[in-house]
Amino acid sequence: MKISKIKEEVLKKIRPSQNEIKKVDNFLLNLKEVAEIFSSPYNGKPMICGSMGKGTWINKDYDIDLFII
Protein backbone atom coordinates (compact mmCIF):
# COMPACT_ATOMS: atom_id res chain seq x y z
CA MET A 1 0.00 0.00 0.00
CA LYS A 2 1.34 3.42 -0.94
CA ILE A 3 2.02 6.06 1.70
CA SER A 4 -0.48 8.45 0.09
CA LYS A 5 -3.23 5.82 0.37
CA ILE A 6 -2.38 5.15 4.02
CA LYS A 7 -2.38 8.90 4.72
CA GLU A 8 -5.78 9.26 3.04
CA GLU A 9 -7.24 6.41 5.12
CA VAL A 10 -5.88 7.83 8.38
CA LEU A 11 -7.19 11.32 7.61
CA LYS A 12 -10.67 9.89 6.92
CA LYS A 13 -10.67 8.43 10.43
CA ILE A 14 -9.35 11.46 12.35
CA ARG A 15 -10.69 14.46 10.41
CA PRO A 16 -13.87 15.92 11.95
CA SER A 17 -17.05 15.90 9.86
CA GLN A 18 -18.55 19.19 8.69
CA ASN A 19 -21.40 18.68 11.18
CA GLU A 20 -18.94 18.13 14.03
CA ILE A 21 -16.95 21.22 13.01
CA LYS A 22 -20.12 23.36 13.03
CA LYS A 23 -21.14 22.10 16.48
CA VAL A 24 -17.68 22.69 17.96
CA ASP A 25 -17.37 26.13 16.34
CA ASN A 26 -20.76 27.12 17.78
CA PHE A 27 -19.74 25.88 21.24
CA LEU A 28 -16.41 27.75 21.06
CA LEU A 29 -18.19 30.95 20.03
CA ASN A 30 -20.55 30.65 23.01
CA LEU A 31 -17.68 29.81 25.36
CA LYS A 32 -15.70 32.83 24.20
CA GLU A 33 -18.73 35.12 24.64
CA VAL A 34 -19.22 33.92 28.22
CA ALA A 35 -15.50 34.29 28.91
CA GLU A 36 -15.64 37.86 27.57
CA ILE A 37 -18.50 38.69 29.96
CA PHE A 38 -16.67 37.31 32.99
CA SER A 39 -13.26 38.74 32.07
CA SER A 40 -14.37 42.23 31.01
CA PRO A 41 -14.33 43.72 34.56
CA TYR A 42 -10.63 42.81 34.66
CA ASN A 43 -9.89 44.07 31.12
CA GLY A 44 -9.20 40.48 30.10
CA LYS A 45 -9.40 39.17 26.57
CA PRO A 46 -10.25 35.47 26.08
CA MET A 47 -8.26 33.50 23.54
CA ILE A 48 -8.88 29.96 22.35
CA CYS A 49 -5.50 28.43 21.57
CA GLY A 50 -4.07 25.03 20.79
CA SER A 51 -5.52 22.70 18.19
CA MET A 52 -9.05 24.06 18.64
CA GLY A 53 -7.85 27.62 18.07
CA LYS A 54 -5.91 26.59 14.98
CA GLY A 55 -8.60 24.28 13.64
CA THR A 56 -6.30 21.25 13.66
CA TRP A 57 -8.13 19.14 16.27
CA ILE A 58 -8.97 15.48 15.83
CA ASN A 59 -12.57 14.29 15.72
CA LYS A 60 -14.07 13.29 19.06
CA ASP A 61 -11.07 14.80 20.88
CA TYR A 62 -12.38 17.94 22.57
CA ASP A 63 -9.48 19.58 24.37
CA ILE A 64 -10.06 23.33 24.67
CA ASP A 65 -7.25 25.68 25.66
CA LEU A 66 -8.92 28.90 26.85
CA PHE A 67 -6.72 31.68 28.11
CA ILE A 68 -7.67 35.06 29.51
CA ILE A 69 -4.98 37.60 28.64
PDB file of N, CA, C, O and CB in Angstrom:
ATOM      1  N   MET A   1       0.852  -1.182   0.000  1.00  0.00           N
ATOM      2  CA  MET A   1       0.000   0.000   0.000  1.00  0.00           C
ATOM      3  C   MET A   1       0.894   1.240   0.000  1.00  0.00           C
ATOM      4  O   MET A   1       1.868   1.319   0.750  1.00  0.00           O
ATOM      5  CB  MET A   1      -0.968   0.001   1.232  1.00  0.00           C
ATOM      6  N   LYS A   2       0.550   2.201  -0.848  1.00  0.00           N
ATOM      7  CA  LYS A   2       1.337   3.422  -0.943  1.00  0.00           C
ATOM      8  C   LYS A   2       1.085   4.321   0.260  1.00  0.00           C
ATOM      9  O   LYS A   2       0.022   4.287   0.881  1.00  0.00           O
ATOM     10  CB  LYS A   2       1.015   4.167  -2.240  1.00  0.00           C
ATOM     11  N   ILE A   3       2.101   5.130   0.569  1.00  0.00           N
ATOM     12  CA  ILE A   3       2.015   6.061   1.700  1.00  0.00           C
ATOM     13  C   ILE A   3       0.837   7.014   1.529  1.00  0.00           C
ATOM     14  O   ILE A   3       0.128   7.298   2.495  1.00  0.00           O
ATOM     15  CB  ILE A   3       3.324   6.859   1.843  1.00  0.00           C
ATOM     16  N   SER A   4       0.623   7.507   0.322  1.00  0.00           N
ATOM     17  CA  SER A   4      -0.476   8.451   0.095  1.00  0.00           C
ATOM     18  C   SER A   4      -1.830   7.806   0.390  1.00  0.00           C
ATOM     19  O   SER A   4      -2.731   8.472   0.898  1.00  0.00           O
ATOM     20  CB  SER A   4      -0.445   8.968  -1.352  1.00  0.00           C
ATOM     21  N   LYS A   5      -1.980   6.535   0.083  1.00  0.00           N
ATOM     22  CA  LYS A   5      -3.230   5.816   0.365  1.00  0.00           C
ATOM     23  C   LYS A   5      -3.412   5.632   1.870  1.00  0.00           C
ATOM     24  O   LYS A   5      -4.516   5.789   2.391  1.00  0.00           O
ATOM     25  CB  LYS A   5      -3.241   4.442  -0.346  1.00  0.00           C
ATOM     26  N   ILE A   6      -2.330   5.302   2.561  1.00  0.00           N
ATOM     27  CA  ILE A   6      -2.379   5.152   4.021  1.00  0.00           C
ATOM     28  C   ILE A   6      -2.740   6.483   4.656  1.00  0.00           C
ATOM     29  O   ILE A   6      -3.584   6.538   5.551  1.00  0.00           O
ATOM     30  CB  ILE A   6      -1.024   4.637   4.577  1.00  0.00           C
ATOM     31  N   LYS A   7      -2.103   7.563   4.196  1.00  0.00           N
ATOM     32  CA  LYS A   7      -2.384   8.899   4.723  1.00  0.00           C
ATOM     33  C   LYS A   7      -3.853   9.260   4.525  1.00  0.00           C
ATOM     34  O   LYS A   7      -4.492   9.795   5.431  1.00  0.00           O
ATOM     35  CB  LYS A   7      -1.484   9.946   4.044  1.00  0.00           C
ATOM     36  N   GLU A   8      -4.384   8.970   3.351  1.00  0.00           N
ATOM     37  CA  GLU A   8      -5.781   9.259   3.043  1.00  0.00           C
ATOM     38  C   GLU A   8      -6.721   8.491   3.982  1.00  0.00           C
ATOM     39  O   GLU A   8      -7.706   9.048   4.466  1.00  0.00           O
ATOM     40  CB  GLU A   8      -6.088   8.905   1.576  1.00  0.00           C
ATOM     41  N   GLU A   9      -6.419   7.226   4.236  1.00  0.00           N
ATOM     42  CA  GLU A   9      -7.245   6.407   5.124  1.00  0.00           C
ATOM     43  C   GLU A   9      -7.203   6.918   6.567  1.00  0.00           C
ATOM     44  O   GLU A   9      -8.226   6.949   7.251  1.00  0.00           O
ATOM     45  CB  GLU A   9      -6.784   4.950   5.073  1.00  0.00           C
ATOM     46  N   VAL A  10      -6.022   7.313   7.018  1.00  0.00           N
ATOM     47  CA  VAL A  10      -5.884   7.830   8.384  1.00  0.00           C
ATOM     48  C   VAL A  10      -6.639   9.139   8.525  1.00  0.00           C
ATOM     49  O   VAL A  10      -7.346   9.339   9.512  1.00  0.00           O
ATOM     50  CB  VAL A  10      -4.397   8.028   8.750  1.00  0.00           C
ATOM     51  N   LEU A  11      -6.501  10.029   7.559  1.00  0.00           N
ATOM     52  CA  LEU A  11      -7.192  11.318   7.613  1.00  0.00           C
ATOM     53  C   LEU A  11      -8.708  11.146   7.627  1.00  0.00           C
ATOM     54  O   LEU A  11      -9.404  11.912   8.293  1.00  0.00           O
ATOM     55  CB  LEU A  11      -6.782  12.186   6.428  1.00  0.00           C
ATOM     56  N   LYS A  12      -9.233  10.156   6.906  1.00  0.00           N
ATOM     57  CA  LYS A  12     -10.671   9.892   6.925  1.00  0.00           C
ATOM     58  C   LYS A  12     -11.142   9.549   8.335  1.00  0.00           C
ATOM     59  O   LYS A  12     -12.256   9.900   8.724  1.00  0.00           O
ATOM     60  CB  LYS A  12     -11.019   8.752   5.959  1.00  0.00           C
ATOM     61  N   LYS A  13     -10.301   8.869   9.090  1.00  0.00           N
ATOM     62  CA  LYS A  13     -10.671   8.431  10.433  1.00  0.00           C
ATOM     63  C   LYS A  13     -10.552   9.543  11.470  1.00  0.00           C
ATOM     64  O   LYS A  13     -11.325   9.565  12.428  1.00  0.00           O
ATOM     65  CB  LYS A  13      -9.811   7.264  10.844  1.00  0.00           C
ATOM     66  N   ILE A  14      -9.602  10.469  11.305  1.00  0.00           N
ATOM     67  CA  ILE A  14      -9.349  11.463  12.353  1.00  0.00           C
ATOM     68  C   ILE A  14      -9.891  12.848  12.036  1.00  0.00           C
ATOM     69  O   ILE A  14     -10.026  13.668  12.945  1.00  0.00           O
ATOM     70  CB  ILE A  14      -7.883  11.563  12.601  1.00  0.00           C
ATOM     71  N   ARG A  15     -10.201  13.134  10.789  1.00  0.00           N
ATOM     72  CA  ARG A  15     -10.691  14.458  10.411  1.00  0.00           C
ATOM     73  C   ARG A  15     -12.148  14.609  10.843  1.00  0.00           C
ATOM     74  O   ARG A  15     -12.965  13.731  10.564  1.00  0.00           O
ATOM     75  CB  ARG A  15     -10.548  14.686   8.881  1.00  0.00           C
ATOM     76  N   PRO A  16     -12.488  15.718  11.526  1.00  0.00           N
ATOM     77  CA  PRO A  16     -13.873  15.924  11.948  1.00  0.00           C
ATOM     78  C   PRO A  16     -14.802  16.126  10.754  1.00  0.00           C
ATOM     79  O   PRO A  16     -14.401  16.670   9.726  1.00  0.00           O
ATOM     80  CB  PRO A  16     -13.965  17.124  12.884  1.00  0.00           C
ATOM     81  N   SER A  17     -16.044  15.680  10.907  1.00  0.00           N
ATOM     82  CA  SER A  17     -17.048  15.896   9.856  1.00  0.00           C
ATOM     83  C   SER A  17     -17.456  17.370   9.856  1.00  0.00           C
ATOM     84  O   SER A  17     -17.201  18.095  10.818  1.00  0.00           O
ATOM     85  CB  SER A  17     -18.300  14.971  10.070  1.00  0.00           C
ATOM     86  N   GLN A  18     -18.084  17.796   8.779  1.00  0.00           N
ATOM     87  CA  GLN A  18     -18.553  19.186   8.692  1.00  0.00           C
ATOM     88  C   GLN A  18     -19.563  19.482   9.799  1.00  0.00           C
ATOM     89  O   GLN A  18     -19.572  20.578  10.359  1.00  0.00           O
ATOM     90  CB  GLN A  18     -19.184  19.461   7.306  1.00  0.00           C
ATOM     91  N   ASN A  19     -20.411  18.507  10.110  1.00  0.00           N
ATOM     92  CA  ASN A  19     -21.397  18.676  11.176  1.00  0.00           C
ATOM     93  C   ASN A  19     -20.701  18.844  12.523  1.00  0.00           C
ATOM     94  O   ASN A  19     -21.087  19.698  13.322  1.00  0.00           O
ATOM     95  CB  ASN A  19     -22.362  17.473  11.217  1.00  0.00           C
ATOM     96  N   GLU A  20     -19.687  18.040  12.772  1.00  0.00           N
ATOM     97  CA  GLU A  20     -18.944  18.134  14.031  1.00  0.00           C
ATOM     98  C   GLU A  20     -18.214  19.475  14.127  1.00  0.00           C
ATOM     99  O   GLU A  20     -18.169  20.079  15.199  1.00  0.00           O
ATOM    100  CB  GLU A  20     -17.937  16.970  14.154  1.00  0.00           C
ATOM    101  N   ILE A  21     -17.653  19.935  13.033  1.00  0.00           N
ATOM    102  CA  ILE A  21     -16.954  21.224  13.006  1.00  0.00           C
ATOM    103  C   ILE A  21     -17.930  22.359  13.342  1.00  0.00           C
ATOM    104  O   ILE A  21     -17.600  23.254  14.121  1.00  0.00           O
ATOM    105  CB  ILE A  21     -16.300  21.463  11.612  1.00  0.00           C
ATOM    106  N   LYS A  22     -19.121  22.321  12.757  1.00  0.00           N
ATOM    107  CA  LYS A  22     -20.120  23.357  13.027  1.00  0.00           C
ATOM    108  C   LYS A  22     -20.522  23.370  14.499  1.00  0.00           C
ATOM    109  O   LYS A  22     -20.625  24.436  15.107  1.00  0.00           O
ATOM    110  CB  LYS A  22     -21.357  23.145  12.150  1.00  0.00           C
ATOM    111  N   LYS A  23     -20.747  22.196  15.069  1.00  0.00           N
ATOM    112  CA  LYS A  23     -21.143  22.104  16.478  1.00  0.00           C
ATOM    113  C   LYS A  23     -20.045  22.641  17.391  1.00  0.00           C
ATOM    114  O   LYS A  23     -20.320  23.400  18.321  1.00  0.00           O
ATOM    115  CB  LYS A  23     -21.472  20.648  16.850  1.00  0.00           C
ATOM    116  N   VAL A  24     -18.804  22.248  17.125  1.00  0.00           N
ATOM    117  CA  VAL A  24     -17.681  22.691  17.955  1.00  0.00           C
ATOM    118  C   VAL A  24     -17.464  24.188  17.793  1.00  0.00           C
ATOM    119  O   VAL A  24     -17.237  24.889  18.779  1.00  0.00           O
ATOM    120  CB  VAL A  24     -16.394  21.923  17.591  1.00  0.00           C
ATOM    121  N   ASP A  25     -17.531  24.685  16.568  1.00  0.00           N
ATOM    122  CA  ASP A  25     -17.371  26.127  16.337  1.00  0.00           C
ATOM    123  C   ASP A  25     -18.434  26.931  17.085  1.00  0.00           C
ATOM    124  O   ASP A  25     -18.134  27.976  17.662  1.00  0.00           O
ATOM    125  CB  ASP A  25     -17.442  26.439  14.833  1.00  0.00           C
ATOM    126  N   ASN A  26     -19.668  26.445  17.075  1.00  0.00           N
ATOM    127  CA  ASN A  26     -20.756  27.120  17.783  1.00  0.00           C
ATOM    128  C   ASN A  26     -20.488  27.113  19.288  1.00  0.00           C
ATOM    129  O   ASN A  26     -20.678  28.127  19.959  1.00  0.00           O
ATOM    130  CB  ASN A  26     -22.113  26.443  17.472  1.00  0.00           C
ATOM    131  N   PHE A  27     -20.050  25.975  19.814  1.00  0.00           N
ATOM    132  CA  PHE A  27     -19.736  25.882  21.238  1.00  0.00           C
ATOM    133  C   PHE A  27     -18.601  26.831  21.603  1.00  0.00           C
ATOM    134  O   PHE A  27     -18.674  27.523  22.619  1.00  0.00           O
ATOM    135  CB  PHE A  27     -19.363  24.440  21.614  1.00  0.00           C
ATOM    136  N   LEU A  28     -17.550  26.871  20.779  1.00  0.00           N
ATOM    137  CA  LEU A  28     -16.413  27.752  21.057  1.00  0.00           C
ATOM    138  C   LEU A  28     -16.820  29.220  21.026  1.00  0.00           C
ATOM    139  O   LEU A  28     -16.342  30.018  21.833  1.00  0.00           O
ATOM    140  CB  LEU A  28     -15.294  27.505  20.051  1.00  0.00           C
ATOM    141  N   LEU A  29     -17.692  29.572  20.105  1.00  0.00           N
ATOM    142  CA  LEU A  29     -18.188  30.949  20.032  1.00  0.00           C
ATOM    143  C   LEU A  29     -18.939  31.309  21.315  1.00  0.00           C
ATOM    144  O   LEU A  29     -18.728  32.379  21.885  1.00  0.00           O
ATOM    145  CB  LEU A  29     -19.107  31.133  18.798  1.00  0.00           C
ATOM    146  N   ASN A  30     -19.813  30.415  21.762  1.00  0.00           N
ATOM    147  CA  ASN A  30     -20.553  30.655  23.007  1.00  0.00           C
ATOM    148  C   ASN A  30     -19.618  30.714  24.209  1.00  0.00           C
ATOM    149  O   ASN A  30     -19.781  31.567  25.082  1.00  0.00           O
ATOM    150  CB  ASN A  30     -21.604  29.562  23.221  1.00  0.00           C
ATOM    151  N   LEU A  31     -18.650  29.822  24.255  1.00  0.00           N
ATOM    152  CA  LEU A  31     -17.685  29.813  25.357  1.00  0.00           C
ATOM    153  C   LEU A  31     -16.904  31.120  25.406  1.00  0.00           C
ATOM    154  O   LEU A  31     -16.702  31.691  26.478  1.00  0.00           O
ATOM    155  CB  LEU A  31     -16.718  28.626  25.217  1.00  0.00           C
ATOM    156  N   LYS A  32     -16.471  31.586  24.252  1.00  0.00           N
ATOM    157  CA  LYS A  32     -15.704  32.829  24.196  1.00  0.00           C
ATOM    158  C   LYS A  32     -16.560  34.026  24.619  1.00  0.00           C
ATOM    159  O   LYS A  32     -16.068  34.933  25.290  1.00  0.00           O
ATOM    160  CB  LYS A  32     -15.150  33.048  22.781  1.00  0.00           C
ATOM    161  N   GLU A  33     -17.831  34.030  24.229  1.00  0.00           N
ATOM    162  CA  GLU A  33     -18.731  35.120  24.635  1.00  0.00           C
ATOM    163  C   GLU A  33     -18.906  35.146  26.152  1.00  0.00           C
ATOM    164  O   GLU A  33     -18.881  36.217  26.759  1.00  0.00           O
ATOM    165  CB  GLU A  33     -20.106  34.971  23.948  1.00  0.00           C
ATOM    166  N   VAL A  34     -19.080  33.988  26.764  1.00  0.00           N
ATOM    167  CA  VAL A  34     -19.223  33.916  28.220  1.00  0.00           C
ATOM    168  C   VAL A  34     -17.919  34.347  28.890  1.00  0.00           C
ATOM    169  O   VAL A  34     -17.942  35.075  29.883  1.00  0.00           O
ATOM    170  CB  VAL A  34     -19.615  32.479  28.665  1.00  0.00           C
ATOM    171  N   ALA A  35     -16.790  33.902  28.353  1.00  0.00           N
ATOM    172  CA  ALA A  35     -15.496  34.291  28.915  1.00  0.00           C
ATOM    173  C   ALA A  35     -15.285  35.797  28.809  1.00  0.00           C
ATOM    174  O   ALA A  35     -14.705  36.404  29.709  1.00  0.00           O
ATOM    175  CB  ALA A  35     -14.358  33.550  28.203  1.00  0.00           C
ATOM    176  N   GLU A  36     -15.747  36.403  27.725  1.00  0.00           N
ATOM    177  CA  GLU A  36     -15.640  37.862  27.571  1.00  0.00           C
ATOM    178  C   GLU A  36     -16.450  38.580  28.644  1.00  0.00           C
ATOM    179  O   GLU A  36     -15.996  39.580  29.201  1.00  0.00           O
ATOM    180  CB  GLU A  36     -16.119  38.298  26.171  1.00  0.00           C
ATOM    181  N   ILE A  37     -17.642  38.076  28.936  1.00  0.00           N
ATOM    182  CA  ILE A  37     -18.496  38.694  29.963  1.00  0.00           C
ATOM    183  C   ILE A  37     -17.809  38.640  31.326  1.00  0.00           C
ATOM    184  O   ILE A  37     -17.762  39.637  32.046  1.00  0.00           O
ATOM    185  CB  ILE A  37     -19.876  37.985  30.029  1.00  0.00           C
ATOM    186  N   PHE A  38     -17.281  37.475  31.670  1.00  0.00           N
ATOM    187  CA  PHE A  38     -16.672  37.314  32.989  1.00  0.00           C
ATOM    188  C   PHE A  38     -15.304  37.989  33.112  1.00  0.00           C
ATOM    189  O   PHE A  38     -14.896  38.362  34.211  1.00  0.00           O
ATOM    190  CB  PHE A  38     -16.535  35.850  33.304  1.00  0.00           C
ATOM    191  N   SER A  39     -14.596  38.147  31.994  1.00  0.00           N
ATOM    192  CA  SER A  39     -13.264  38.742  32.073  1.00  0.00           C
ATOM    193  C   SER A  39     -13.257  40.254  31.846  1.00  0.00           C
ATOM    194  O   SER A  39     -12.260  40.915  32.136  1.00  0.00           O
ATOM    195  CB  SER A  39     -12.362  38.087  31.069  1.00  0.00           C
ATOM    196  N   SER A  40     -14.352  40.807  31.333  1.00  0.00           N
ATOM    197  CA  SER A  40     -14.366  42.232  31.010  1.00  0.00           C
ATOM    198  C   SER A  40     -14.137  43.144  32.215  1.00  0.00           C
ATOM    199  O   SER A  40     -13.488  44.177  32.044  1.00  0.00           O
ATOM    200  CB  SER A  40     -15.669  42.582  30.372  1.00  0.00           C
ATOM    201  N   PRO A  41     -14.626  42.835  33.428  1.00  0.00           N
ATOM    202  CA  PRO A  41     -14.332  43.724  34.562  1.00  0.00           C
ATOM    203  C   PRO A  41     -12.831  43.805  34.877  1.00  0.00           C
ATOM    204  O   PRO A  41     -12.382  44.735  35.547  1.00  0.00           O
ATOM    205  CB  PRO A  41     -15.085  43.248  35.800  1.00  0.00           C
ATOM    206  N   TYR A  42     -12.076  42.846  34.398  1.00  0.00           N
ATOM    207  CA  TYR A  42     -10.631  42.810  34.665  1.00  0.00           C
ATOM    208  C   TYR A  42      -9.817  43.189  33.426  1.00  0.00           C
ATOM    209  O   TYR A  42      -8.600  43.013  33.389  1.00  0.00           O
ATOM    210  CB  TYR A  42     -10.218  41.414  35.150  1.00  0.00           C
ATOM    211  N   ASN A  43     -10.521  43.719  32.404  1.00  0.00           N
ATOM    212  CA  ASN A  43      -9.892  44.071  31.124  1.00  0.00           C
ATOM    213  C   ASN A  43      -9.212  42.876  30.470  1.00  0.00           C
ATOM    214  O   ASN A  43      -8.211  43.030  29.769  1.00  0.00           O
ATOM    215  CB  ASN A  43      -8.877  45.186  31.329  1.00  0.00           C
ATOM    216  N   GLY A  44      -9.754  41.691  30.700  1.00  0.00           N
ATOM    217  CA  GLY A  44      -9.203  40.481  30.101  1.00  0.00           C
ATOM    218  C   GLY A  44      -9.771  40.218  28.720  1.00  0.00           C
ATOM    219  O   GLY A  44     -10.893  40.614  28.402  1.00  0.00           O
ATOM    220  N   LYS A  45      -8.983  39.553  27.919  1.00  0.00           N
ATOM    221  CA  LYS A  45      -9.398  39.174  26.572  1.00  0.00           C
ATOM    222  C   LYS A  45      -9.250  37.653  26.453  1.00  0.00           C
ATOM    223  O   LYS A  45      -8.138  37.138  26.568  1.00  0.00           O
ATOM    224  CB  LYS A  45      -8.546  39.928  25.471  1.00  0.00           C
ATOM    225  N   PRO A  46     -10.354  36.923  26.223  1.00  0.00           N
ATOM    226  CA  PRO A  46     -10.253  35.471  26.077  1.00  0.00           C
ATOM    227  C   PRO A  46      -9.664  35.076  24.723  1.00  0.00           C
ATOM    228  O   PRO A  46      -9.939  35.700  23.699  1.00  0.00           O
ATOM    229  CB  PRO A  46     -11.625  34.831  26.250  1.00  0.00           C
ATOM    230  N   MET A  47      -8.865  34.045  24.748  1.00  0.00           N
ATOM    231  CA  MET A  47      -8.260  33.496  23.535  1.00  0.00           C
ATOM    232  C   MET A  47      -8.395  31.986  23.576  1.00  0.00           C
ATOM    233  O   MET A  47      -8.094  31.356  24.590  1.00  0.00           O
ATOM    234  CB  MET A  47      -6.763  33.918  23.399  1.00  0.00           C
ATOM    235  N   ILE A  48      -8.848  31.408  22.477  1.00  0.00           N
ATOM    236  CA  ILE A  48      -8.878  29.959  22.352  1.00  0.00           C
ATOM    237  C   ILE A  48      -7.650  29.574  21.548  1.00  0.00           C
ATOM    238  O   ILE A  48      -7.494  29.975  20.395  1.00  0.00           O
ATOM    239  CB  ILE A  48     -10.211  29.448  21.673  1.00  0.00           C
ATOM    240  N   CYS A  49      -6.785  28.796  22.168  1.00  0.00           N
ATOM    241  CA  CYS A  49      -5.500  28.434  21.567  1.00  0.00           C
ATOM    242  C   CYS A  49      -5.440  26.925  21.320  1.00  0.00           C
ATOM    243  O   CYS A  49      -6.448  26.226  21.410  1.00  0.00           O
ATOM    244  CB  CYS A  49      -4.326  28.881  22.475  1.00  0.00           C
ATOM    245  N   GLY A  50      -4.270  26.455  21.017  1.00  0.00           N
ATOM    246  CA  GLY A  50      -4.072  25.030  20.791  1.00  0.00           C
ATOM    247  C   GLY A  50      -4.721  24.557  19.496  1.00  0.00           C
ATOM    248  O   GLY A  50      -4.976  25.350  18.589  1.00  0.00           O
ATOM    249  N   SER A  51      -4.983  23.268  19.423  1.00  0.00           N
ATOM    250  CA  SER A  51      -5.525  22.698  18.185  1.00  0.00           C
ATOM    251  C   SER A  51      -6.921  23.228  17.867  1.00  0.00           C
ATOM    252  O   SER A  51      -7.269  23.386  16.697  1.00  0.00           O
ATOM    253  CB  SER A  51      -5.566  21.181  18.286  1.00  0.00           C
ATOM    254  N   MET A  52      -7.718  23.502  18.892  1.00  0.00           N
ATOM    255  CA  MET A  52      -9.051  24.057  18.638  1.00  0.00           C
ATOM    256  C   MET A  52      -8.939  25.462  18.043  1.00  0.00           C
ATOM    257  O   MET A  52      -9.669  25.802  17.113  1.00  0.00           O
ATOM    258  CB  MET A  52      -9.884  24.091  19.942  1.00  0.00           C
ATOM    259  N   GLY A  53      -8.036  26.269  18.573  1.00  0.00           N
ATOM    260  CA  GLY A  53      -7.847  27.623  18.069  1.00  0.00           C
ATOM    261  C   GLY A  53      -7.297  27.658  16.656  1.00  0.00           C
ATOM    262  O   GLY A  53      -7.585  28.575  15.887  1.00  0.00           O
ATOM    263  N   LYS A  54      -6.501  26.649  16.318  1.00  0.00           N
ATOM    264  CA  LYS A  54      -5.907  26.586  14.982  1.00  0.00           C
ATOM    265  C   LYS A  54      -6.763  25.799  13.992  1.00  0.00           C
ATOM    266  O   LYS A  54      -6.529  25.833  12.784  1.00  0.00           O
ATOM    267  CB  LYS A  54      -4.529  25.966  15.062  1.00  0.00           C
ATOM    268  N   GLY A  55      -7.757  25.091  14.524  1.00  0.00           N
ATOM    269  CA  GLY A  55      -8.598  24.276  13.642  1.00  0.00           C
ATOM    270  C   GLY A  55      -7.933  22.979  13.210  1.00  0.00           C
ATOM    271  O   GLY A  55      -8.252  22.442  12.150  1.00  0.00           O
ATOM    272  N   THR A  56      -7.018  22.475  14.015  1.00  0.00           N
ATOM    273  CA  THR A  56      -6.296  21.247  13.663  1.00  0.00           C
ATOM    274  C   THR A  56      -6.626  20.091  14.606  1.00  0.00           C
ATOM    275  O   THR A  56      -5.860  19.131  14.694  1.00  0.00           O
ATOM    276  CB  THR A  56      -4.796  21.503  13.675  1.00  0.00           C
ATOM    277  N   TRP A  57      -7.759  20.169  15.312  1.00  0.00           N
ATOM    278  CA  TRP A  57      -8.133  19.141  16.271  1.00  0.00           C
ATOM    279  C   TRP A  57      -8.598  17.870  15.566  1.00  0.00           C
ATOM    280  O   TRP A  57      -8.955  17.877  14.387  1.00  0.00           O
ATOM    281  CB  TRP A  57      -9.227  19.658  17.200  1.00  0.00           C
ATOM    282  N   ILE A  58      -8.581  16.795  16.320  1.00  0.00           N
ATOM    283  CA  ILE A  58      -8.968  15.478  15.825  1.00  0.00           C
ATOM    284  C   ILE A  58     -10.402  15.203  16.260  1.00  0.00           C
ATOM    285  O   ILE A  58     -10.816  15.580  17.356  1.00  0.00           O
ATOM    286  CB  ILE A  58      -8.000  14.367  16.347  1.00  0.00           C
ATOM    287  N   ASN A  59     -11.155  14.536  15.379  1.00  0.00           N
ATOM    288  CA  ASN A  59     -12.567  14.285  15.716  1.00  0.00           C
ATOM    289  C   ASN A  59     -12.693  13.527  17.036  1.00  0.00           C
ATOM    290  O   ASN A  59     -11.876  12.670  17.372  1.00  0.00           O
ATOM    291  CB  ASN A  59     -13.256  13.493  14.587  1.00  0.00           C
ATOM    292  N   LYS A  60     -13.732  13.871  17.754  1.00  0.00           N
ATOM    293  CA  LYS A  60     -14.073  13.287  19.057  1.00  0.00           C
ATOM    294  C   LYS A  60     -12.989  13.494  20.110  1.00  0.00           C
ATOM    295  O   LYS A  60     -12.946  12.766  21.102  1.00  0.00           O
ATOM    296  CB  LYS A  60     -14.338  11.811  18.900  1.00  0.00           C
ATOM    297  N   ASP A  61     -12.114  14.477  19.906  1.00  0.00           N
ATOM    298  CA  ASP A  61     -11.067  14.805  20.876  1.00  0.00           C
ATOM    299  C   ASP A  61     -11.212  16.281  21.213  1.00  0.00           C
ATOM    300  O   ASP A  61     -10.607  17.138  20.570  1.00  0.00           O
ATOM    301  CB  ASP A  61      -9.622  14.481  20.317  1.00  0.00           C
ATOM    302  N   TYR A  62     -12.025  16.571  22.231  1.00  0.00           N
ATOM    303  CA  TYR A  62     -12.378  17.944  22.567  1.00  0.00           C
ATOM    304  C   TYR A  62     -11.534  18.449  23.720  1.00  0.00           C
ATOM    305  O   TYR A  62     -11.914  18.322  24.883  1.00  0.00           O
ATOM    306  CB  TYR A  62     -13.859  18.048  22.915  1.00  0.00           C
ATOM    307  N   ASP A  63     -10.403  19.015  23.397  1.00  0.00           N
ATOM    308  CA  ASP A  63      -9.484  19.577  24.373  1.00  0.00           C
ATOM    309  C   ASP A  63      -9.380  21.077  24.075  1.00  0.00           C
ATOM    310  O   ASP A  63      -8.763  21.482  23.089  1.00  0.00           O
ATOM    311  CB  ASP A  63      -8.068  18.867  24.318  1.00  0.00           C
ATOM    312  N   ILE A  64      -9.986  21.887  24.933  1.00  0.00           N
ATOM    313  CA  ILE A  64     -10.059  23.331  24.666  1.00  0.00           C
ATOM    314  C   ILE A  64      -9.076  24.063  25.561  1.00  0.00           C
ATOM    315  O   ILE A  64      -9.102  23.918  26.783  1.00  0.00           O
ATOM    316  CB  ILE A  64     -11.499  23.869  24.890  1.00  0.00           C
ATOM    317  N   ASP A  65      -8.209  24.851  24.942  1.00  0.00           N
ATOM    318  CA  ASP A  65      -7.250  25.679  25.662  1.00  0.00           C
ATOM    319  C   ASP A  65      -7.775  27.120  25.627  1.00  0.00           C
ATOM    320  O   ASP A  65      -7.636  27.816  24.621  1.00  0.00           O
ATOM    321  CB  ASP A  65      -5.799  25.570  25.033  1.00  0.00           C
ATOM    322  N   LEU A  66      -8.379  27.554  26.740  1.00  0.00           N
ATOM    323  CA  LEU A  66      -8.923  28.898  26.849  1.00  0.00           C
ATOM    324  C   LEU A  66      -8.055  29.697  27.794  1.00  0.00           C
ATOM    325  O   LEU A  66      -7.848  29.311  28.944  1.00  0.00           O
ATOM    326  CB  LEU A  66     -10.390  28.876  27.334  1.00  0.00           C
ATOM    327  N   PHE A  67      -7.552  30.804  27.305  1.00  0.00           N
ATOM    328  CA  PHE A  67      -6.715  31.684  28.108  1.00  0.00           C
ATOM    329  C   PHE A  67      -7.360  33.056  28.192  1.00  0.00           C
ATOM    330  O   PHE A  67      -7.967  33.529  27.231  1.00  0.00           O
ATOM    331  CB  PHE A  67      -5.293  31.784  27.518  1.00  0.00           C
ATOM    332  N   ILE A  68      -7.226  33.687  29.342  1.00  0.00           N
ATOM    333  CA  ILE A  68      -7.670  35.058  29.515  1.00  0.00           C
ATOM    334  C   ILE A  68      -6.416  35.900  29.626  1.00  0.00           C
ATOM    335  O   ILE A  68      -5.648  35.744  30.575  1.00  0.00           O
ATOM    336  CB  ILE A  68      -8.605  35.226  30.773  1.00  0.00           C
ATOM    337  N   ILE A  69      -6.201  36.779  28.683  1.00  0.00           N
ATOM    338  CA  ILE A  69      -4.983  37.596  28.636  1.00  0.00           C
ATOM    339  C   ILE A  69      -5.326  39.012  29.055  1.00  0.00           C
ATOM    340  O   ILE A  69      -4.449  39.875  29.089  1.00  0.00           O
ATOM    341  CB  ILE A  69      -4.344  37.583  27.214  1.00  0.00           C
TER     342      ILE A  69
END
